[in-house]
């Protein structure tokens, strides 16, 4: 059973418009969480600057993980939009 790309139909606007809206709300929520966690990580980093007990590795990892999560959330929305446009 062979299925070709031309056999697929375009999804109607009544389906894609709510999906795009849902995806954009999800992206905004993910970005808001990333910004909030970035502020928390920056606060921890500043607290560690005044502490002599702990190292900076935990604070650096928190900042890098937050930035990586923001990049992944943004790129995943682009991929989801591209997949929706293909179908």
C-alpha positions in Angstrom: 0.0 0.0 0.0 1.9 3.0 -1.2 0.9 6.5 -0.1 2.3 9.5 -1.9 2.6 13.0 -0.8 0.2 14.3 -3.4 -2.5 12.0 -1.9 -2.7 14.1 1.2 -5.1 17.0 1.3 -4.6 20.3 3.0 -6.2 20.6 6.5 -9.1 23.0 6.6 -8.7 26.4 8.3 -11.2 25.4 10.9 -8.7 22.8 12.1 -5.4 24.6 11.6 -6.3 28.0 13.1 -7.1 26.6 16.6 -3.9 24.4 16.4 -1.8 27.4 15.6 -3.4 29.3 18.4 -2.8 26.4 20.8 0.8 26.1 19.7 1.4 29.8 20.1 -0.1 29.8 23.6 2.1 26.8 24.5 5.2 28.6 23.2 4.3 31.7 25.2 3.8 29.6 28.4 7.1 27.8 27.8 9.0 31.1 27.2 7.4 32.6 30.3 8.5 29.6 32.4 12.0 29.9 30.9 12.3 33.6 31.7 11.1 33.0 35.3 13.6 30.2 35.7 16.3 32.4 34.2 15.6 35.0 36.8 15.7 32.4 39.6 19.0 31.0 38.2 20.5 34.5 38.0 19.4 35.1 41.6 21.1 31.9 42.7 24.2 32.9 40.7 24.3 36.2 42.5 23.8 34.5 45.9 26.7 32.2 45.1 29.0 35.1 44.4 28.6 36.1 48.0 28.9 32.6 49.3 32.2 30.8 49.9 30.8 27.3 50.4 29.4 26.3 47.0 30.9 26.4 43.5 29.7 28.3 40.4 29.1 25.1 38.5 25.5 24.6 39.7 24.6 28.2 38.8 26.3 28.0 35.4 24.4 24.8 34.6 21.1 26.3 35.6 21.6 29.3 33.3 22.7 27.1 30.4 19.9 24.7 30.9 17.4 27.5 30.9 18.7 29.0 27.7 18.8 25.6 26.0 15.2 25.0 27.0 14.2 28.3 25.5 15.9 27.5 22.2 14.3 24.1 22.1 10.8 25.5 22.8 11.2 28.1 20.0 12.5 25.6 17.5 9.9 23.0 18.3 7.1 25.4 17.4 8.8 26.1 14.1 8.9 22.3 13.4 5.3 21.8 14.5 4.2 24.6 12.2 6.1 23.1 9.3 4.6 19.7 9.9 1.1 21.2 10.0 1.6 23.1 6.8 2.7 19.9 5.0 -0.5 18.1 5.8 
